[in-house]
Amino acid sequence: MSLSEHRLFRFQKPQWLNSPNTRTAGVYLAGALFSLGFFFFIDASTYSASLRNGSDVNIKFVDWIPGICSSLGMLVINSIEKTRLSADSYSYSGTGVAWKARLVLFLGFALMAGGLAGSVVVLVLKYIVPKYPFPTLYFGVANVIANGLIMLSSVVLWVSQNMEDDYTYSLAL
């Protein structure tokens, strides 16, 4: 069997994806997305606490819970190396490393998905159902945008950190 018969897709991966500059750009892009997400939420939080807020609705701890879940999910996902998902060796704390890594990765994605779903639930139940006008509705929209950007930044960071290239060194003893 040739190498082309083992591939899943017909098209080859572009060579520019293997450069260290692409990896660095991915890390910077992930950081920009993460900070932009938190900017939206902190902007909504400070606006809700300011005197310009003409409504009685403020951002409470319930609004912060989805962002906390998404951030914890990002931390969990990016603490796992891609090589742990496929290689089941005895050098890393015994047997079953691959399924343990997959389980932890699943829990991280579940935390992030729960954070995004929680922000949508907060948007609908706290802001849309009572039919608040848009300056107040922005608090919920900013929460959904923030969690979506945190989720996107986590995926970008995980993919860019786990790119395989010819420039990395394997220092196995």
N, C-alpha and C positions, 0 to 999 in steps of 0.2 A: 504494500500500500504506500502510495506517495503521501507527501505532506498535505497536498491539496485535498485528499480524500478524508483527512482527519479534521478538517476545518468545518466550522458550523456555517459560516457565511461564505458567499462566493467572492466577495471583495476582500482584498488584503488591507491590513491596518497601515495607514500612512506612516512613513518613516519619521515625520516631524513629531509624532507622538512619543518617540523614544528619546527625544533630546532632553537634557537637563533644564534647558530654558522653558520648555513646556511644563515641566514639573514645578518650577519656580513660579511661573505665571499662574498655574492652577492653585498653588498655595496662597498667592496674593489675592486671586479672585475670590477664593473661599473666605479669606479674612475680610475682604471688602463687602461681600454679601452678608456675613455675620454681623459686622458693625452697622451696616445699613439696616438690617432687621432690628437690631436693638435701638438704633436711632429712631425708627418709626414708633416703637413702643414707648421709649422714654419721652419722645416728643408728645405723644398722646397723654402720658402720665403727668407731665409737667403742665400741659394745657388744662387737664381736668382739675388740677389743684390750684390753678391760677384764678385771678379775679375776672379774667375774660370769659371764663366758662359761665354761661348764663343759665345753665340747668342745675338741677339738684343731684345729678348723676355724677359720680366720681369713680375713678379706677380704684378698686379694692384689691384685697389679696386674691380673690377668686380670679381676677383678670391676670394675675401674675403666674398662676399655677401652670397654664399651658406653656408659657415661655420657659419655666423652670424644667418642665418635663422634656421639652425639645432640646434644651441645653444639656441636660443629663444624657439624653439619647445621643447627642453629638459626641459627648465625651466618651461614652461607652463604645460607639461605633469606631471612632478614630483611635481607640487604644488597641484595636485588633489588627494584626498584620494579615495581609492577604494570603501569605504562604501558609498560615496556620489553618486556613479553611480547607486546603486540599491535601497537605502532607500530614500523614498520621505517623509520627515517629515517636520513639521512646525517649528522646533527649529532652522533651519538655514535659516534665512532671508526670511521667507514666503514659498509660495508654489512653486512647480516646480523645486526643487533643482536638482533632478535626470536629467532632460533633460538639465538644464543649465550646469551641470557638464559634461554631455556627449557632449554637443556642444563645450565646452572649450577643452575637451580632443580631439575631432575631429580636432579643429583648431590647437592644438599642433602637432598632427600627420601630419596634412596637411603642417604645417611649416617645419617639419622634412623631409617629402617626397619631398616638394618643394626644400629644400636645397640639398637633394641627387640628384634630377633630374636636378637642376641648375648646380651642379658640373659636371654631365655627359654632359650637354649642353656646358659648358665652355670647357671641355676636347675635345669634338668633334669639336666645331666651332673654338676654338682658337689654338688647338695643332694638331689634327688629320687631319683636312681638308687642312691646309697649308703644311702638311707632314714634320713636324719637326722631327729631329732625337731624340733618346731616352734621352739624358741628358736634353733636353728641354721638351720633352714629359713627363718627370717625374713630372713636375710642375702640370700638369693636373691630372695625375694618383694619385699623393699625395693628391690632393684636393678631389678626389672621395673616396680614402681610408679613409681620415680624416672624411668626412661626413658619410660614412658607419659605422665607429667605434663610432662616436658620436651618431648615431641612435641606434646602438646596445647597447651602454652603457646606453642610456635612457630607453630602454626596460628592461634591466637587473636591473637597479635601481628601476624602477617602480614596477616590479614584486617582487623584494626582499624587498622593503619597505612596500609593501601591503600584505605580507604573514600574514595569520591569524594563530596565535598559542595560546597555553594555557598560555604562560608566560607574555602576555600583560595585562595590567590593564585597565579597563574601568572606568574612573572617571567622570561619568555623574552625574549631580546634579538633 
